[in-house]
Amino acid sequence: MFKKAFLLTGLLALALAGCGSEKDAAPVAKTVGAALKGLGKPKAAAAGAPALTQAALAQYKTPMIMVEIPTMQLFTFVVPYGQNGSIETWASADKKTLAFRDGLVVGTRGFGADIMQASGPSLAQIAAGQGQHKRIYVYLDGADQSQRYEFDCVLQDRGRSNITVVERQHTVRHIAESCTGKGAEFTNEYWIENGNFLRKSNQLINTSWGPMVLTRVIDNART
């Protein structure tokens, strides 16, 4: 089950990673501990991440995404790590990385059954909420050989709604991307804010694990 300790450890490690030197570690640890003191699990914690508050996030000065894989009971945070052209790499404190293009996952490392590379529609195409396309994922098998999986996908606009992310409401458009192929099917979901900002998404890692839930909890760098 998810525990408060996971949240504390993840946020603390990210805070330490952002420190300029080891001498900052003690005050940061104290600050994080104080911010999260008394933070409890919601009643449905077994099915999701621990509760998180704006007060707990207020001290962090970097964009941040909360990452969950519910079927694996995996929960962590990632922050920007590097950029190569249109590809942004975000990393967790324990060296898991996600490669994004406009918020869409095109690669993972450190999770286990990783996506070596992926291709599909752009965020603008997804935001249109209609149309058909191919989606391709490449994985490594047990012999380190590339395995390519191709899916036929259809987009559907499920309308506007309000979602709550860390105590704040956001008006979003909900887009579903239903895909079939290779004897498997899955649905990616996207909650898009202000036309082109991906507030939340459920994106496939592999068909055995199901979706990775990605929630943007801090938008931009803070001064």
ChimeraX commands (.cxc) that place a marker at each C-alpha (Angstrom):
marker #1 position 0.00,0.00,0.00 radius 0.5
marker #1 position 1.07,3.57,-0.56 radius 0.5
marker #1 position 2.39,5.14,2.61 radius 0.5
marker #1 position 3.06,8.66,3.75 radius 0.5
marker #1 position 6.74,7.75,3.95 radius 0.5
marker #1 position 6.88,7.32,0.17 radius 0.5
marker #1 position 5.62,10.86,-0.32 radius 0.5
marker #1 position 8.04,12.27,2.24 radius 0.5
marker #1 position 10.98,10.38,0.76 radius 0.5
marker #1 position 10.16,11.41,-2.79 radius 0.5
marker #1 position 9.70,15.09,-2.02 radius 0.5
marker #1 position 12.71,15.15,0.30 radius 0.5
marker #1 position 14.95,13.55,-2.31 radius 0.5
marker #1 position 13.83,16.04,-4.94 radius 0.5
marker #1 position 14.47,18.87,-2.55 radius 0.5
marker #1 position 17.94,17.58,-1.77 radius 0.5
marker #1 position 18.66,17.17,-5.47 radius 0.5
marker #1 position 17.91,20.85,-5.91 radius 0.5
marker #1 position 20.19,21.94,-3.07 radius 0.5
marker #1 position 23.45,23.64,-3.84 radius 0.5
marker #1 position 25.48,21.69,-1.28 radius 0.5
marker #1 position 25.32,19.09,1.47 radius 0.5
marker #1 position 25.09,21.78,4.13 radius 0.5
marker #1 position 21.60,22.55,2.85 radius 0.5
marker #1 position 20.41,19.00,3.51 radius 0.5
marker #1 position 19.52,19.37,7.18 radius 0.5
marker #1 position 17.33,22.48,6.86 radius 0.5
marker #1 position 15.64,21.09,3.77 radius 0.5
marker #1 position 14.89,17.81,5.55 radius 0.5
marker #1 position 13.48,19.75,8.47 radius 0.5
marker #1 position 11.34,21.92,6.22 radius 0.5
marker #1 position 9.94,18.98,4.27 radius 0.5
marker #1 position 9.27,17.04,7.45 radius 0.5
marker #1 position 7.42,20.00,8.93 radius 0.5
marker #1 position 5.41,20.57,5.77 radius 0.5
marker #1 position 4.29,16.97,5.62 radius 0.5
marker #1 position 3.86,16.41,9.34 radius 0.5
marker #1 position 0.49,14.85,10.02 radius 0.5
marker #1 position -0.15,14.16,6.36 radius 0.5
marker #1 position -2.37,11.12,6.31 radius 0.5
marker #1 position -3.64,8.74,3.71 radius 0.5
marker #1 position -7.11,9.18,2.26 radius 0.5
marker #1 position -9.54,6.34,2.84 radius 0.5
marker #1 position -8.98,5.12,-0.70 radius 0.5
marker #1 position -5.20,5.26,-0.42 radius 0.5
marker #1 position -4.82,1.65,-1.52 radius 0.5
marker #1 position -6.10,2.68,-4.94 radius 0.5
marker #1 position -4.12,5.88,-5.32 radius 0.5
marker #1 position -1.41,8.21,-4.14 radius 0.5
marker #1 position -1.17,9.77,-0.69 radius 0.5
marker #1 position -2.84,13.10,-0.06 radius 0.5
marker #1 position -0.80,16.08,-1.19 radius 0.5
marker #1 position -1.39,19.73,-0.34 radius 0.5
marker #1 position -0.49,23.10,-1.85 radius 0.5
marker #1 position 1.24,23.92,1.42 radius 0.5
marker #1 position 3.53,20.92,0.98 radius 0.5
marker #1 position 4.33,21.97,-2.60 radius 0.5
marker #1 position 4.83,25.67,-1.89 radius 0.5
marker #1 position 8.53,25.34,-1.02 radius 0.5
marker #1 position 9.51,23.64,-4.29 radius 0.5
marker #1 position 10.75,25.90,-7.05 radius 0.5
marker #1 position 10.82,23.58,-10.05 radius 0.5
marker #1 position 8.12,22.20,-12.35 radius 0.5
marker #1 position 6.97,18.83,-11.03 radius 0.5
marker #1 position 4.93,15.87,-12.26 radius 0.5
marker #1 position 3.43,13.26,-9.96 radius 0.5
marker #1 position 3.78,9.76,-11.44 radius 0.5
marker #1 position 1.71,6.70,-10.54 radius 0.5
marker #1 position 1.45,3.19,-11.93 radius 0.5
marker #1 position -1.53,1.89,-9.94 radius 0.5
marker #1 position -1.14,-1.77,-10.92 radius 0.5
marker #1 position 2.47,-1.74,-9.68 radius 0.5
marker #1 position 1.74,0.43,-6.63 radius 0.5
marker #1 position 4.50,2.74,-7.87 radius 0.5
marker #1 position 4.43,6.39,-6.90 radius 0.5
marker #1 position 7.09,9.06,-7.43 radius 0.5
marker #1 position 7.77,12.61,-8.61 radius 0.5
marker #1 position 9.81,13.76,-11.60 radius 0.5
marker #1 position 11.37,17.13,-12.39 radius 0.5
marker #1 position 13.08,18.50,-15.53 radius 0.5
marker #1 position 16.50,16.96,-16.12 radius 0.5
marker #1 position 17.53,17.80,-19.68 radius 0.5
marker #1 position 16.39,18.60,-23.20 radius 0.5
marker #1 position 17.45,17.41,-26.66 radius 0.5
marker #1 position 15.60,19.25,-29.39 radius 0.5
marker #1 position 11.88,18.72,-28.87 radius 0.5
marker #1 position 12.42,15.92,-26.33 radius 0.5
marker #1 position 12.38,16.82,-22.62 radius 0.5
marker #1 position 13.75,14.36,-20.07 radius 0.5
marker #1 position 12.36,14.41,-16.54 radius 0.5
marker #1 position 13.90,12.38,-13.72 radius 0.5
marker #1 position 13.00,11.09,-10.27 radius 0.5
marker #1 position 15.28,11.03,-7.25 radius 0.5
marker #1 position 15.92,7.30,-7.78 radius 0.5
marker #1 position 17.00,7.84,-11.41 radius 0.5
marker #1 position 13.84,6.81,-13.18 radius 0.5
marker #1 position 13.41,8.94,-16.29 radius 0.5
marker #1 position 10.61,9.86,-18.66 radius 0.5
marker #1 position 11.16,11.36,-22.10 radius 0.5
marker #1 position 8.36,13.65,-23.27 radius 0.5
marker #1 position 7.43,15.45,-26.45 radius 0.5
marker #1 position 4.83,18.09,-25.54 radius 0.5
marker #1 position 3.89,16.06,-22.46 radius 0.5
marker #1 position 3.48,12.81,-24.40 radius 0.5
marker #1 position 5.66,9.89,-23.29 radius 0.5
marker #1 position 8.11,8.78,-25.99 radius 0.5
marker #1 position 10.50,6.80,-23.77 radius 0.5
marker #1 position 11.11,5.54,-20.23 radius 0.5
marker #1 position 14.10,4.21,-18.31 radius 0.5
marker #1 position 14.37,2.61,-14.88 radius 0.5
marker #1 position 10.80,1.36,-14.58 radius 0.5
marker #1 position 11.47,-2.21,-15.73 radius 0.5
marker #1 position 9.52,-2.98,-18.91 radius 0.5
marker #1 position 10.60,0.31,-20.44 radius 0.5
marker #1 position 9.54,2.01,-23.65 radius 0.5
marker #1 position 12.70,2.32,-25.74 radius 0.5
marker #1 position 10.90,4.68,-28.10 radius 0.5
marker #1 position 7.37,5.54,-29.11 radius 0.5
marker #1 position 5.68,7.44,-31.89 radius 0.5
marker #1 position 2.18,8.74,-32.33 radius 0.5
marker #1 position 0.17,11.92,-32.79 radius 0.5
marker #1 position 1.25,15.32,-31.56 radius 0.5
marker #1 position -0.47,17.02,-28.64 radius 0.5
marker #1 position -2.15,19.38,-31.13 radius 0.5
marker #1 position -3.58,16.39,-33.01 radius 0.5
marker #1 position -4.82,14.85,-29.78 radius 0.5
marker #1 position -6.34,18.16,-28.69 radius 0.5
marker #1 position -8.40,18.18,-31.90 radius 0.5
marker #1 position -10.29,15.27,-30.35 radius 0.5
marker #1 position -11.02,13.41,-33.56 radius 0.5
marker #1 position -9.35,11.33,-36.23 radius 0.5
marker #1 position -7.46,8.06,-36.59 radius 0.5
marker #1 position -3.73,7.31,-36.47 radius 0.5
marker #1 position -1.04,4.71,-35.82 radius 0.5
marker #1 position 0.76,4.44,-32.49 radius 0.5
marker #1 position 4.03,2.49,-32.23 radius 0.5
marker #1 position 5.94,1.30,-29.15 radius 0.5
marker #1 position 9.37,-0.34,-29.15 radius 0.5
marker #1 position 10.53,-2.49,-26.20 radius 0.5
marker #1 position 13.49,-4.79,-25.51 radius 0.5
marker #1 position 12.82,-8.47,-24.93 radius 0.5
marker #1 position 14.78,-10.77,-22.58 radius 0.5
marker #1 position 17.52,-11.13,-25.20 radius 0.5
marker #1 position 17.83,-7.35,-25.61 radius 0.5
marker #1 position 16.22,-7.52,-29.03 radius 0.5
marker #1 position 13.87,-4.77,-30.15 radius 0.5
marker #1 position 10.20,-5.70,-30.28 radius 0.5
marker #1 position 7.90,-3.35,-32.19 radius 0.5
marker #1 position 4.19,-3.10,-31.43 radius 0.5
marker #1 position 1.83,-1.18,-33.68 radius 0.5
marker #1 position -1.69,-0.07,-32.78 radius 0.5
marker #1 position -4.57,1.53,-34.66 radius 0.5
marker #1 position -6.05,4.36,-32.60 radius 0.5
marker #1 position -9.14,6.55,-32.67 radius 0.5
marker #1 position -9.58,9.86,-30.84 radius 0.5
marker #1 position -12.79,10.87,-29.09 radius 0.5
marker #1 position -13.61,14.19,-27.42 radius 0.5
marker #1 position -15.43,13.43,-24.17 radius 0.5
marker #1 position -16.20,17.06,-23.43 radius 0.5
marker #1 position -15.31,19.62,-20.81 radius 0.5
marker #1 position -15.08,18.87,-17.12 radius 0.5
marker #1 position -13.54,20.13,-13.90 radius 0.5
marker #1 position -10.83,18.10,-12.20 radius 0.5
marker #1 position -9.11,18.72,-8.88 radius 0.5
marker #1 position -5.32,18.59,-8.72 radius 0.5
marker #1 position -3.79,19.17,-5.30 radius 0.5
marker #1 position -6.66,21.23,-3.90 radius 0.5
marker #1 position -7.12,23.32,-7.07 radius 0.5
marker #1 position -9.81,22.98,-9.70 radius 0.5
marker #1 position -8.97,23.03,-13.40 radius 0.5
marker #1 position -11.33,23.25,-16.34 radius 0.5
marker #1 position -10.17,20.77,-18.95 radius 0.5
marker #1 position -11.18,18.92,-22.11 radius 0.5
marker #1 position -11.14,15.16,-21.75 radius 0.5
marker #1 position -9.80,13.34,-24.82 radius 0.5
marker #1 position -9.74,9.55,-25.09 radius 0.5
marker #1 position -7.44,7.66,-27.46 radius 0.5
marker #1 position -8.65,4.07,-27.97 radius 0.5
marker #1 position -6.07,1.72,-29.50 radius 0.5
marker #1 position -6.13,-1.90,-30.69 radius 0.5
marker #1 position -3.49,-4.23,-32.13 radius 0.5
marker #1 position -1.28,-7.29,-31.49 radius 0.5
marker #1 position -4.06,-9.00,-29.57 radius 0.5
marker #1 position -4.24,-6.11,-27.08 radius 0.5
marker #1 position -6.23,-2.95,-26.58 radius 0.5
marker #1 position -5.90,0.07,-24.33 radius 0.5
marker #1 position -7.13,3.62,-23.90 radius 0.5
marker #1 position -4.91,6.62,-23.26 radius 0.5
marker #1 position -6.67,9.59,-21.69 radius 0.5
marker #1 position -5.73,13.26,-21.71 radius 0.5
marker #1 position -7.08,16.19,-19.70 radius 0.5
marker #1 position -6.04,19.31,-21.61 radius 0.5
marker #1 position -6.20,22.80,-20.14 radius 0.5
marker #1 position -6.32,26.11,-22.05 radius 0.5
marker #1 position -6.17,24.36,-25.39 radius 0.5
marker #1 position -2.63,22.98,-25.22 radius 0.5
marker #1 position -1.50,22.36,-21.63 radius 0.5
marker #1 position -1.55,18.74,-20.51 radius 0.5
marker #1 position -2.74,18.88,-16.91 radius 0.5
marker #1 position -3.20,15.15,-16.46 radius 0.5
marker #1 position -2.94,12.01,-18.55 radius 0.5
marker #1 position -3.15,8.23,-18.40 radius 0.5
marker #1 position -0.55,6.93,-20.85 radius 0.5
marker #1 position 0.38,3.35,-21.65 radius 0.5
marker #1 position 3.70,1.96,-20.43 radius 0.5
marker #1 position 2.99,-1.61,-21.48 radius 0.5
marker #1 position -0.18,-3.64,-21.89 radius 0.5
marker #1 position 0.62,-5.82,-18.86 radius 0.5
marker #1 position 0.98,-2.91,-16.46 radius 0.5
marker #1 position -1.70,-0.65,-17.83 radius 0.5
marker #1 position -1.46,3.13,-17.77 radius 0.5
marker #1 position 0.94,5.47,-16.06 radius 0.5
marker #1 position -0.95,8.37,-14.45 radius 0.5
marker #1 position 0.88,11.66,-14.93 radius 0.5
marker #1 position -0.35,14.76,-13.08 radius 0.5
marker #1 position 1.29,18.17,-13.39 radius 0.5
marker #1 position 1.37,19.48,-9.81 radius 0.5
marker #1 position 3.75,22.44,-10.29 radius 0.5
marker #1 position 3.53,24.26,-13.61 radius 0.5
marker #1 position 6.54,26.56,-13.87 radius 0.5
marker #1 position 9.76,27.40,-12.06 radius 0.5
marker #1 position 9.19,29.58,-9.02 radius 0.5
marker #1 position 11.44,32.38,-7.87 radius 0.5
marker link #1:1,2 radius 0.2
marker link #1:2,3 radius 0.2
marker link #1:3,4 radius 0.2
marker link #1:4,5 radius 0.2
marker link #1:5,6 radius 0.2
marker link #1:6,7 radius 0.2
marker link #1:7,8 radius 0.2
marker link #1:8,9 radius 0.2
marker link #1:9,10 radius 0.2
marker link #1:10,11 radius 0.2
marker link #1:11,12 radius 0.2
marker link #1:12,13 radius 0.2
marker link #1:13,14 radius 0.2
marker link #1:14,15 radius 0.2
marker link #1:15,16 radius 0.2
marker link #1:16,17 radius 0.2
marker link #1:17,18 radius 0.2
marker link #1:18,19 radius 0.2
marker link #1:19,20 radius 0.2
marker link #1:20,21 radius 0.2
marker link #1:21,22 radius 0.2
marker link #1:22,23 radius 0.2
marker link #1:23,24 radius 0.2
marker link #1:24,25 radius 0.2
marker link #1:25,26 radius 0.2
marker link #1:26,27 radius 0.2
marker link #1:27,28 radius 0.2
marker link #1:28,29 radius 0.2
marker link #1:29,30 radius 0.2
marker link #1:30,31 radius 0.2
marker link #1:31,32 radius 0.2
marker link #1:32,33 radius 0.2
marker link #1:33,34 radius 0.2
marker link #1:34,35 radius 0.2
marker link #1:35,36 radius 0.2
marker link #1:36,37 radius 0.2
marker link #1:37,38 radius 0.2
marker link #1:38,39 radius 0.2
marker link #1:39,40 radius 0.2
marker link #1:40,41 radius 0.2
marker link #1:41,42 radius 0.2
marker link #1:42,43 radius 0.2
marker link #1:43,44 radius 0.2
marker link #1:44,45 radius 0.2
marker link #1:45,46 radius 0.2
marker link #1:46,47 radius 0.2
marker link #1:47,48 radius 0.2
marker link #1:48,49 radius 0.2
marker link #1:49,50 radius 0.2
marker link #1:50,51 radius 0.2
marker link #1:51,52 radius 0.2
marker link #1:52,53 radius 0.2
marker link #1:53,54 radius 0.2
marker link #1:54,55 radius 0.2
marker link #1:55,56 radius 0.2
marker link #1:56,57 radius 0.2
marker link #1:57,58 radius 0.2
marker link #1:58,59 radius 0.2
marker link #1:59,60 radius 0.2
marker link #1:60,61 radius 0.2
marker link #1:61,62 radius 0.2
marker link #1:62,63 radius 0.2
marker link #1:63,64 radius 0.2
marker link #1:64,65 radius 0.2
marker link #1:65,66 radius 0.2
marker link #1:66,67 radius 0.2
marker link #1:67,68 radius 0.2
marker link #1:68,69 radius 0.2
marker link #1:69,70 radius 0.2
marker link #1:70,71 radius 0.2
marker link #1:71,72 radius 0.2
marker link #1:72,73 radius 0.2
marker link #1:73,74 radius 0.2
marker link #1:74,75 radius 0.2
marker link #1:75,76 radius 0.2
marker link #1:76,77 radius 0.2
marker link #1:77,78 radius 0.2
marker link #1:78,79 radius 0.2
marker link #1:79,80 radius 0.2
marker link #1:80,81 radius 0.2
marker link #1:81,82 radius 0.2
marker link #1:82,83 radius 0.2
marker link #1:83,84 radius 0.2
marker link #1:84,85 radius 0.2
marker link #1:85,86 radius 0.2
marker link #1:86,87 radius 0.2
marker link #1:87,88 radius 0.2
marker link #1:88,89 radius 0.2
marker link #1:89,90 radius 0.2
marker link #1:90,91 radius 0.2
marker link #1:91,92 radius 0.2
marker link #1:92,93 radius 0.2
marker link #1:93,94 radius 0.2
marker link #1:94,95 radius 0.2
marker link #1:95,96 radius 0.2
marker link #1:96,97 radius 0.2
marker link #1:97,98 radius 0.2
marker link #1:98,99 radius 0.2
marker link #1:99,100 radius 0.2
marker link #1:100,101 radius 0.2
marker link #1:101,102 radius 0.2
marker link #1:102,103 radius 0.2
marker link #1:103,104 radius 0.2
marker link #1:104,105 radius 0.2
marker link #1:105,106 radius 0.2
marker link #1:106,107 radius 0.2
marker link #1:107,108 radius 0.2
marker link #1:108,109 radius 0.2
marker link #1:109,110 radius 0.2
marker link #1:110,111 radius 0.2
marker link #1:111,112 radius 0.2
marker link #1:112,113 radius 0.2
marker link #1:113,114 radius 0.2
marker link #1:114,115 radius 0.2
marker link #1:115,116 radius 0.2
marker link #1:116,117 radius 0.2
marker link #1:117,118 radius 0.2
marker link #1:118,119 radius 0.2
marker link #1:119,120 radius 0.2
marker link #1:120,121 radius 0.2
marker link #1:121,122 radius 0.2
marker link #1:122,123 radius 0.2
marker link #1:123,124 radius 0.2
marker link #1:124,125 radius 0.2
marker link #1:125,126 radius 0.2
marker link #1:126,127 radius 0.2
marker link #1:127,128 radius 0.2
marker link #1:128,129 radius 0.2
marker link #1:129,130 radius 0.2
marker link #1:130,131 radius 0.2
marker link #1:131,132 radius 0.2
marker link #1:132,133 radius 0.2
marker link #1:133,134 radius 0.2
marker link #1:134,135 radius 0.2
marker link #1:135,136 radius 0.2
marker link #1:136,137 radius 0.2
marker link #1:137,138 radius 0.2
marker link #1:138,139 radius 0.2
marker link #1:139,140 radius 0.2
marker link #1:140,141 radius 0.2
marker link #1:141,142 radius 0.2
marker link #1:142,143 radius 0.2
marker link #1:143,144 radius 0.2
marker link #1:144,145 radius 0.2
marker link #1:145,146 radius 0.2
marker link #1:146,147 radius 0.2
marker link #1:147,148 radius 0.2
marker link #1:148,149 radius 0.2
marker link #1:149,150 radius 0.2
marker link #1:150,151 radius 0.2
marker link #1:151,152 radius 0.2
marker link #1:152,153 radius 0.2
marker link #1:153,154 radius 0.2
marker link #1:154,155 radius 0.2
marker link #1:155,156 radius 0.2
marker link #1:156,157 radius 0.2
marker link #1:157,158 radius 0.2
marker link #1:158,159 radius 0.2
marker link #1:159,160 radius 0.2
marker link #1:160,161 radius 0.2
marker link #1:161,162 radius 0.2
marker link #1:162,163 radius 0.2
marker link #1:163,164 radius 0.2
marker link #1:164,165 radius 0.2
marker link #1:165,166 radius 0.2
marker link #1:166,167 radius 0.2
marker link #1:167,168 radius 0.2
marker link #1:168,169 radius 0.2
marker link #1:169,170 radius 0.2
marker link #1:170,171 radius 0.2
marker link #1:171,172 radius 0.2
marker link #1:172,173 radius 0.2
marker link #1:173,174 radius 0.2
marker link #1:174,175 radius 0.2
marker link #1:175,176 radius 0.2
marker link #1:176,177 radius 0.2
marker link #1:177,178 radius 0.2
marker link #1:178,179 radius 0.2
marker link #1:179,180 radius 0.2
marker link #1:180,181 radius 0.2
marker link #1:181,182 radius 0.2
marker link #1:182,183 radius 0.2
marker link #1:183,184 radius 0.2
marker link #1:184,185 radius 0.2
marker link #1:185,186 radius 0.2
marker link #1:186,187 radius 0.2
marker link #1:187,188 radius 0.2
marker link #1:188,189 radius 0.2
marker link #1:189,190 radius 0.2
marker link #1:190,191 radius 0.2
marker link #1:191,192 radius 0.2
marker link #1:192,193 radius 0.2
marker link #1:193,194 radius 0.2
marker link #1:194,195 radius 0.2
marker link #1:195,196 radius 0.2
marker link #1:196,197 radius 0.2
marker link #1:197,198 radius 0.2
marker link #1:198,199 radius 0.2
marker link #1:199,200 radius 0.2
marker link #1:200,201 radius 0.2
marker link #1:201,202 radius 0.2
marker link #1:202,203 radius 0.2
marker link #1:203,204 radius 0.2
marker link #1:204,205 radius 0.2
marker link #1:205,206 radius 0.2
marker link #1:206,207 radius 0.2
marker link #1:207,208 radius 0.2
marker link #1:208,209 radius 0.2
marker link #1:209,210 radius 0.2
marker link #1:210,211 radius 0.2
marker link #1:211,212 radius 0.2
marker link #1:212,213 radius 0.2
marker link #1:213,214 radius 0.2
marker link #1:214,215 radius 0.2
marker link #1:215,216 radius 0.2
marker link #1:216,217 radius 0.2
marker link #1:217,218 radius 0.2
marker link #1:218,219 radius 0.2
marker link #1:219,220 radius 0.2
marker link #1:220,221 radius 0.2
marker link #1:221,222 radius 0.2
marker link #1:222,223 radius 0.2
view
